[in-house]
Structures are given as structure tokens and as C-alpha cells.
Amino acid sequence: MADRAEIETFKNPHPRRDYVIEHHVHEFTSMCPKSGQPDFGTILISYVAKATCLELKSLKLYLQGFRNEGIFYEDVTNVILDDLVSSCDPKWMLVESTWSVRGGIHSVVRAQHGQPPPQP
């Protein structure tokens, strides 16, 4: 499984302001634990930082750690959320995984930490 110790952070340059940070991961891959076939998806990570922000190179390497992992969509989405929350302790975070169609079914899984920020 991907190692959350790999996830680095850096000091939030504007900790007094709540602002939404979004990272779009267009080439996420894991393995279906039932069939062993690859699952292809996209991951959207949205968050409002407290003291630290996610460093992108380490985030990329962490997410690549799921490439050969047999894990269900629901689990991988929640594991990513838990690991990222543990790493950077955001005020709010949403992880949304969108999966390629398989067997005529298109799946989207959303997991959230904290209360979403007010809409502008």
C-alpha cells in the first residue's frame, strides 16, 4: 500500500485566509481486488489548509503507490482522504474519485473531512 510517510508538506503562505486548493490527478491507477485487472480513474483533491499545504511531487509519488494495489474504489478514496488529513491537518478536505466505465457502470466516490467552506 502507498506509504503516507512519503507525503511532504510546506508552510501555508496565507494561513489567515481560507482559500480552496484543488489538485486534479488525471492518471490514477489501482487494481481490482476481485479480477486483478487495472482500474483507471481521476482523483480530485480539494482542501482548505490550516498551517501546511501538500507538496505535489511527494503527493504524486504517494498516489503512484496504489498502481499495483488491489483495492476497491470506496476504500482507496477513503484511504487517500485519511492519509492526506493525517499529513496536513486541513480545515476541510474532499477527495473525489471518478472511475472509467467498467461493465457499463460509471462510478464516482466522494469522501469528506470537516465542513465545506461557504460558497462565494
Stockholm file with secondary structure:
# STOCKHOLM 1.0

chainA/1-120         MADRAEIETFKNPHPRRDYVIEHHVHEFTSMCPKSGQPDFGTILISYVAKATCLELKSLKLYLQGFRNEGIFYEDVTNVILDDLVSSCDPKWMLVESTWSVRGGIHSVVRAQHGQPPPQP
#=GR chainA/1-120 SS CCCGGGCCEEECSCTTSCCEEEEEEEEEEEECTTTCCEEEEEEEEEEECSSEEECHHHHHHHHHTTTTCBCCHHHHHHHHHHHHHHHHCCSEEEEEEEECCBTTBCCEEEEEESCCCCCC
#=GC SS_cons         CCCGGGCCEEECSCTTSCCEEEEEEEEEEEECTTTCCEEEEEEEEEEECSSEEECHHHHHHHHHTTTTCBCCHHHHHHHHHHHHHHHHCCSEEEEEEEECCBTTBCCEEEEEESCCCCCC
//
